[in-house]
Amino acid sequence: MNFVRIAQNIYFDPKFEGKYDLLRYNTGIFIRRDKIVTFLACRIDKTEHGVKHQLVQMPLEDLCEGEVVIRVHYSGVNYKDALGATGRGQILKQFPLNGGIDLAGVVETSVDARFQPGDEVLVNGCGLGESHDGGLAEMARVPADWVIPVPHGLTMKECMVLGTAGFTAGLAIHRMQENNQSIDKGPIVVTGASGGVGSIAVDMLSQLGYEVVALSGRREFDEYLSELGASKVCSPESLELGKRPLEKGLFGGVIDNVGGELLAQLIAHTNLWGNVASIGLASGHRLDTTVFPFILRGVSVLGVSSTNCPMPLRRAIWNKMGDSLKPKHLDKILTETVALKDVSSVFDALLDRQKHGRIVIDCR
Ligand SMILES: NC(=O)c1ccc[n+]([C@@H]2O[C@H](COP(=O)([O-])OP(=O)(O)OC[C@H]3O[C@@H](n4cnc5c(N)ncnc54)[C@H](OP(=O)(O)O)[C@@H]3O)[C@@H](O)[C@H]2O)c1
């Protein structure tokens, strides 16, 4: 066999060169070279120099298996996407893989009767961009069970302004409300407030009537966060939080994106029966606390995991985000729209805290 490998599953038999111009799949099927459709993708691979991403042209046949082929219109860049693409965090479970934990687009083909060509859909989490080719590409192919119709009240682009960041903020608020986070318990603190999850959480909470204290390490976004609905915007340091196991109750609850010492301090300052939603680790993954806030104040720490949220709840949260949880200021929260070919420019800047709000990737 003298086949020349063109792509993962596609081989060209040189004896046909100039004659039939045929390509041979390793399945034995021949197709004409000019019928091979390739598309642009941000592909991440493990090299001898570490994990790297690259923009490549690839054929549909190389994508992970799935029943639904989607022409991606928009994706986004979350903290996790940036960690994965740069190798600054171990996010991907297999290589090579297209990055992107979110996508919104139009069904191209489906062998599952629930979806028809032309349907507007979205996918987030479920392993997309971690163990399955993701949304930072012009095309994606995914299991039908992961696909969610674009909710009423949202456009495909708005879905990606929200993306996993918005979904996670919505999920955190849902969990807090399920655990009786009433407005009278006091203000909700949002940490890492100028980021994607933080900005959307501030907007959603203020619309629901909660008083919001937005904590940001960057003073240049005070006005931005006030416009999103925060009643108070300040730095964590200016709150002069204590370090004792139990401190004066100041807050009704917390949505935390940064982890570490700040999270421990906020738990100690949470009022009776308040909820602390733990989302992120932008400043650290350790949590050094005591049991006192839990056993003496009934404080709950709620875990929020967007990746493996059960599908019925995932659909319900997306539908709510097109309705009662829809942020009022998506136009302000969307700070950049970047073409897929330029996505590389975003990753390091986001991790180095040089971005705010949400970045949408235009994959069309
Ligand atoms: N659990 C889940 O399912 C889930 C889902 C989505 C995201 N996350 C996590 O949630 C966090 C936020 O994600 P995102 O997409 O919103 O990221 P993002 O847009 O980059 O926002 C992160 C924010 O955290 C603050 N921050 C960054 N570096 C920091 C540092 N070294 N120390 C203290 N604060 C720092 C910054 O806010 P200020 O400058 O305003 O302080 C930054 O804007 C990340 O840790 C991410 O991994 C978890």
The ligand as a Gaussian input file, in Angstrom:
#p B3LYP/6-31G(d) Opt

LIG

0 1
 N      -17.352000      25.613000      38.065000
 C      -17.626000      25.781000      36.779000
 O      -18.352000      25.019000      36.161000
 C      -17.041000      26.971000      36.068000
 C      -17.611000      27.455000      34.888000
 C      -17.093000      28.628000      34.323000
 C      -15.992000      29.238000      34.922000
 N      -15.434000      28.706000      36.032000
 C      -14.308000      29.341000      36.709000
 O      -14.756000      30.606000      37.162000
 C      -13.703000      31.547000      37.092000
 C      -14.142000      32.739000      36.245000
 O      -14.293000      32.295000      34.893000
 P      -14.522000      33.382000      33.739000
 O      -14.726000      32.635000      32.472000
 O      -15.496000      34.382000      34.193000
 O      -13.053000      34.038000      33.697000
 P      -12.652000      35.567000      33.412000
 O      -13.599000      36.193000      32.472000
 O      -11.207000      35.552000      33.101000
 O      -12.861000      36.242000      34.849000
 C      -12.057000      35.918000      35.950000
 C      -12.000000      37.126000      36.864000
 O      -11.364000      36.730000      38.088000
 C      -10.557000      37.796000      38.555000
 N       -9.173000      37.296000      38.605000
 C       -8.384000      36.885000      37.599000
 N       -7.181000      36.530000      38.029000
 C       -7.209000      36.702000      39.352000
 C       -6.256000      36.509000      40.385000
 N       -5.053000      36.049000      40.126000
 N       -6.618000      36.809000      41.653000
 C       -7.847000      37.277000      41.934000
 N       -8.798000      37.477000      40.987000
 C       -8.466000      37.191000      39.720000
 C      -10.687000      38.936000      37.582000
 O      -11.715000      39.788000      38.050000
 P      -11.409000      41.239000      38.695000
 O      -10.255000      41.811000      37.956000
 O      -12.685000      41.992000      38.507000
 O      -11.085000      40.991000      40.158000
 C      -11.139000      38.256000      36.315000
 O      -11.859000      39.114000      35.495000
 C      -12.493000      30.797000      36.560000
 O      -11.699000      30.336000      37.638000
 C      -13.113000      29.622000      35.839000
 O      -12.252000      28.522000      35.749000
 C      -15.940000      27.581000      36.613000

